[in-house]
Amino acid sequence: MTDLKPWIGRAERIRDGDGYTYESLARDMAAGLGWTAAVDLAAALRGHVYGSPGGHPLHQDVRPLYDRLGWEQAALLAAWFRDVSNRPTDRGRTR
């Protein structure tokens, strides 16, 4: 399992209003975790957004990140990963 503490800390920056946004967090997650792992986290967050997290341990592991982001920012982050224009085109970026 990925240590989510750094991402939770970055999510706090969104609330600080210093210009760090859900998009900044999404890009950092994709760069730091690799596309596939970041998409998995976003999918687990999406379960919380819809009010029905699955039974996979990852869904429970992302709960603190969801709580820090709040519903709106978590929804935006999850949607960012579903937008095909954000997907990497360079296979080297997907890890």
C-alpha angles and dihedrals in degrees: 000000000000118000103247097190094095091051092047089053091050090049087058088060089064089064092049091069094225094135096271106131140181086266091055090050092047092051091046091050092049091049096043101040102025124251098277096050092045091051090050090054091047091051090051089050090050089060089059091046090056092044095244113092112184128242096256112115090238089065090058093041092058093052094096089051090049091049091051094047097043125216099291098048092043090052091050092047092050091047091051090062092049093055107099092211089067095055115108115254094193109080089210089068095058098069 
